[in-house]
Amino acid sequence: MTQDELRIQKNERKVDMGQGGWYVEWPTPKGLIRQEVPRYGIHDRTMAYPQVAMALLTNRISINQPGQSVALGTALDVVGSVMNHSCNPNVCLFFEGKELRVRSLRTIEPGEEIMHCYTDVQCDVLLRQRRLEEDYFFVCSCQRCCQELETHRLRTSDDNDSLEEIRKKQDELFTLMNNVVVEASASLGSVDVGSQLTAARSLADAAFQEGQWPDDLEPMPSLLKTLGRIWQAQGQPLEGIKSSLRGSGNATYRLGPRWCDDLFELIQVFTRVVVLQTDSPAFEDMTFPRSAELWDLFHGYLHELCLLAESVYGLDTCYARAIRSWHDNTLEFAEDPLPGTPEFQRRFRASHAKLLTWAGVDSGRWIVDQG
């Protein structure tokens, strides 16, 4: 039978099922063969059943690869889907190629439940709880959520209206940040970063009648890191690194893949600072680190990222190997002391504190203890 003859017979035998699509049955000596083609595809037929749809939606896993800020898609995994949520997770999930990997973020005690975070781990509790309730239909009451809610209650004197105002301003700040990113993607030079930062602070401070928006309250740290990258891309490295440091220095969660991403982006901004010429006006400010100190900072931050990437993702991952290669190449012509030695650690800590102070960040908020 030719393909054309097969197509003709199929059309003759086809049974229309209306909204369900169509099917064809072929009797054979060994039984009946049935070909069924849904009108709207397998996905639509499956998702038409509410129980199945909700099971798929609430057990899906984002396909995130190391160093990729945007998910490549979603996947279903039997083992991954049975792990419960915690806003202070002890593991992270990521894909290395087509393989789903689960890595510990800290020591897991015998009998301790393995848990990962279903949402953005760096978000404030007000945003995390709402997203978890909207996407997964539960209200998280983990220890971290309870602690952060208690901090909010102290800030607002346990006033629900004030708490709702903070939540509202968080949404508005995220909208502002997303709009800035979209505008910068379309036309980098059109973004007035300074004006956007002023608008963001004015918007945020309105939530606190007798004070300012706390420096460590999200999404302000995330906004500052975003504006820092845009400043750097616009050729303003000093404003870029200052904003990035204020964001990273006031971040309250420094662990796992998100902190890897933050360190990588900070170093990307810093690469424009470390190559400043010695006659740059920046060095006229005596509070600003000297050139040798900047190189110590660059090597120190990259060393910290290298250790973190290998710990979070594993030595055999493409991302960890790439960071290690970058790290080793930059040290090829570096002078002693090198990262990992006590003498370098001493110099790095002093330079790090100096840079944070110049950027207006309390040096006690971010202490880098390199291995």
C-alpha positions in Angstrom: 0.0 0.0 0.0 1.4 3.4 -1.0 1.3 6.5 1.2 -1.4 8.0 -0.9 -3.6 4.9 -0.7 -3.1 4.9 3.1 -4.1 8.5 3.3 -7.2 7.8 1.3 -8.3 4.9 3.4 -7.6 6.9 6.6 -9.9 9.7 5.4 -12.6 7.1 4.6 -12.4 5.4 8.0 -12.0 8.7 10.0 -14.6 9.1 12.7 -15.2 12.7 13.8 -15.5 13.2 17.6 -16.3 16.9 17.4 -14.4 18.8 20.1 -12.6 15.6 21.0 -10.8 15.4 17.6 -11.0 12.2 15.4 -10.0 8.6 15.4 -9.4 5.7 12.9 -9.6 2.0 13.6 -7.7 -0.7 11.6 -8.8 -4.3 12.1 -5.9 -6.8 11.9 -5.6 -10.5 12.4 -4.1 -9.8 15.8 -6.6 -7.2 17.0 -7.8 -3.7 16.5 -5.4 -0.8 16.0 -6.8 2.6 17.0 -5.3 5.9 16.1 -6.7 8.9 18.0 -5.8 12.5 17.3 -7.2 15.1 19.8 -8.3 18.3 18.2 -6.3 20.5 20.6 -3.4 18.2 21.3 -2.4 16.0 24.3 -1.6 19.0 26.6 -5.1 20.5 26.2 -6.9 17.2 26.6 -4.9 16.4 29.8 -5.3 19.9 31.3 -9.0 19.7 30.7 -9.2 17.5 33.8 -9.0 19.8 36.9 -7.4 17.3 39.2 -4.7 16.3 36.7 -4.1 20.0 35.8 -3.6 21.0 39.4 -1.3 18.1 40.1 0.9 19.0 37.1 0.9 22.7 37.9 1.8 22.3 41.6 4.4 19.6 41.1 6.3 21.0 38.1 10.0 21.9 38.4 11.6 24.8 36.6 14.4 23.8 34.3 17.2 26.1 35.7 20.8 25.6 34.7 23.8 27.0 36.6 24.4 30.6 35.6 21.2 31.0 33.7 18.8 33.6 35.2 15.9 32.5 33.0 14.2 29.1 33.3 14.4 27.1 30.1 11.0 25.5 30.8 9.4 23.1 33.2 9.7 19.4 34.0 8.0 16.7 35.9 10.2 14.5 38.1 8.9 11.9 40.6 11.7 12.4 43.1 11.8 16.2 42.8 8.1 16.6 43.1 7.9 14.8 46.5 10.3 17.2 48.2 8.5 19.8 50.4 9.1 23.5 50.6 11.1 25.6 53.0 12.1 29.3 52.7 15.4 28.2 54.4 16.1 25.2 52.2 18.8 22.7 52.8 19.1 21.7 49.1 18.9 23.3 45.7 17.6 21.7 42.5 19.2 22.4 39.1 19.7 20.8 35.7 23.1 19.8 34.3 22.2 19.1 30.7 19.2 16.8 30.9 20.0 15.5 34.4 18.1 16.9 37.4 20.6 17.2 40.3 19.9 17.8 44.0 22.8 19.4 46.1 22.9 20.1 49.8 23.4 23.7 50.8 24.5 22.9 54.3 25.0 19.9 56.6 21.8 17.7 56.7 21.4 15.9 60.0 20.2 12.2 60.1 16.5 12.1 59.9 16.2 15.8 58.8 13.7 16.3 55.9 15.2 17.3 52.6 13.5 20.5 51.5 14.0 23.1 48.7 12.4 26.5 48.0 9.5 26.6 45.6 9.8 30.4 44.9 12.4 33.1 44.8 14.4 32.5 48.0 15.6 36.1 48.1 12.1 37.7 48.2 10.7 39.1 51.4 8.2 37.0 53.4 5.2 39.1 52.2 6.0 38.3 48.6 7.0 34.7 49.2 3.9 33.8 51.1 1.6 35.4 48.5 3.3 33.6 45.6 3.3 30.3 47.4 -0.4 30.7 48.2 -1.3 31.7 44.6 0.9 29.0 42.9 0.9 26.1 45.4 -2.2 26.8 47.6 -0.6 26.9 51.0 0.6 29.5 53.5 4.2 28.9 54.6 4.9 29.2 58.3 8.5 28.1 58.4 10.9 29.6 60.9 12.3 32.1 58.5 8.8 33.3 57.6 7.8 33.7 61.2 11.0 35.7 62.0 10.5 38.0 59.1 6.9 38.6 59.9 7.8 39.4 63.5 10.3 42.0 62.1 7.5 43.5 60.0 5.2 43.6 63.0 7.8 45.5 65.1 8.4 48.0 62.2 4.7 48.7 61.8 3.7 48.4 65.5 1.5 45.4 64.5 -0.7 47.6 62.3 -2.3 45.5 59.5 -2.9 48.6 57.3 0.8 49.5 57.4 1.8 46.0 56.6 -0.5 46.0 53.6 1.0 49.3 52.5 4.5 47.7 52.5 3.2 44.8 50.4 1.7 47.3 48.0 4.9 49.2 47.7 6.9 46.0 47.1 4.6 45.3 44.1 5.1 48.8 42.8 8.9 48.6 43.2 9.0 45.3 41.3 7.0 46.9 38.5 9.4 49.8 38.4 12.4 47.5 38.3 10.9 45.4 35.5 10.0 48.5 33.5 13.6 49.8 33.8 14.9 46.5 32.5 12.6 46.5 29.6 13.5 50.1 28.7 17.2 49.4 29.0 16.9 46.3 26.8 15.2 48.5 24.1 17.4 51.5 24.4 20.2 51.5 27.0 21.1 55.2 26.7 17.5 56.3 27.3 17.4 55.1 30.9 18.1 57.9 33.5 19.2 55.5 36.3 19.6 58.3 38.8 16.1 59.5 38.3 14.8 56.0 38.5 16.6 55.4 41.8 15.2 58.7 43.2 11.7 57.7 42.2 12.1 54.3 43.7 13.3 55.7 47.1 10.5 58.2 47.1 8.0 55.5 46.4 9.4 53.1 49.0 9.7 55.7 51.8 6.0 56.6 51.5 5.3 53.2 53.1 6.9 54.4 56.3 5.4 57.6 57.7 8.1 58.2 60.3 11.1 56.8 58.6 12.8 55.4 55.5 12.5 52.1 53.7 15.0 49.7 55.4 18.1 49.1 53.2 17.8 45.3 53.6 14.1 45.1 52.8 13.4 43.6 49.4 13.0 44.4 46.7 15.3 47.4 47.3 18.5 45.3 47.3 17.5 43.6 44.1 16.6 47.0 42.5 20.0 48.4 43.5 21.8 45.5 41.9 19.8 45.8 38.7 20.5 49.6 38.5 24.2 48.9 39.1 24.3 46.6 36.1 22.6 49.3 33.9 25.0 52.0 35.1 28.0 49.8 34.3 26.6 49.1 30.8 26.2 52.8 30.3 29.9 53.4 31.0 29.5 54.6 34.6 31.5 52.0 36.5 31.8 53.9 39.8 28.1 54.5 40.1 27.5 50.9 38.9 29.8 49.3 41.5 28.5 51.6 44.3 24.9 50.6 43.6 25.8 46.9 43.2 27.6 46.9 46.5 24.7 48.5 48.2 22.4 45.8 46.9 24.7 42.9 47.6 25.9 44.3 50.9 22.3 44.7 52.3 21.1 41.3 51.0 19.9 39.1 53.8 20.1 35.8 52.0 23.6 34.8 50.8 23.4 31.2 50.0 23.0 28.8 47.0 22.5 29.5 43.4 21.0 33.0 43.8 24.1 34.2 45.7 26.3 32.6 43.0 24.4 34.7 40.4 24.8 37.9 42.6 28.5 37.4 43.0 29.0 36.8 39.3 27.1 39.9 38.4 29.0 42.0 41.0 32.3 40.8 39.5 31.1 41.7 36.0 30.4 45.2 37.1 33.8 45.3 39.0 35.8 44.4 35.9 35.3 48.0 34.7 36.5 49.4 38.0 39.6 47.3 38.4 41.1 48.6 35.2 40.8 52.3 36.0 44.0 54.2 35.2 46.1 55.5 38.1 45.4 59.1 37.0 41.6 58.5 37.1 39.7 61.1 39.1 38.3 58.3 41.2 41.6 58.0 43.1 41.4 61.7 44.1 38.9 60.4 46.7 41.2 59.1 49.4 38.4 56.9 50.8 38.3 54.9 47.5 40.6 51.8 47.4 44.0 52.2 45.6 44.7 50.2 42.4 46.5 47.4 44.2 43.6 47.1 46.6 41.1 46.9 43.7 43.1 44.0 42.2 43.0 42.2 45.6 39.2 42.7 45.7 38.8 41.4 42.1 40.8 38.3 42.9 39.1 37.9 46.2 35.6 38.1 44.9 36.4 35.7 42.1 38.0 33.3 44.5 34.9 33.4 46.7 32.7 32.8 43.6 34.9 29.8 42.5 34.6 28.2 46.0 30.9 28.8 46.1 30.2 27.5 42.6 32.1 24.3 43.3 30.3 23.8 46.6 26.8 24.6 45.3 26.9 22.8 41.9 29.8 20.3 42.2 33.2 20.2 40.6 32.1 18.3 37.5 29.5 20.9 36.3 30.2 23.0 33.3 29.5 26.2 35.3 31.9 25.4 38.1 34.6 24.3 35.7 34.2 27.6 33.7 34.5 29.7 36.8 37.6 27.7 38.0 39.2 28.3 34.6 38.5 32.0 34.7 39.8 32.2 38.3 43.0 30.3 37.4 43.7 32.4 34.3 43.4 35.7 36.2 46.0 34.5 38.7 48.5 33.4 36.1 50.3 36.8 36.3 49.2 37.8 39.8 51.8 38.5 42.5 52.0 36.9 45.9 50.2 36.6 48.2 47.5 34.7 46.3 43.9 33.9 47.3 43.6 31.1 49.8 46.6 32.2 51.9 46.3 33.9 55.3 48.2 37.0 54.2 45.9 37.5 51.2 42.8 37.0 53.4 44.1 39.8 55.7 44.7 42.2 52.9 41.4 41.3 51.2 39.3 41.9 54.4 40.8 45.4 54.8 40.2 46.3 51.2 36.7 44.9 51.3 35.8 46.9 54.4 37.3 50.0 52.7 35.3 49.6 49.6 32.0 49.0 51.4 32.6 52.1 53.5 33.2 54.1 50.4 29.9 52.7 48.9 28.0 53.7 52.1 27.5 50.1 53.3 28.1 49.0 56.9 31.1 46.8 56.5 29.8 44.6 59.3 26.9 43.5 57.2 29.0 41.6 54.7 32.0 39.7 55.9 33.7 37.4 53.3 35.4 34.5 55.0 37.3 32.7 52.2 38.4 29.1 52.5 
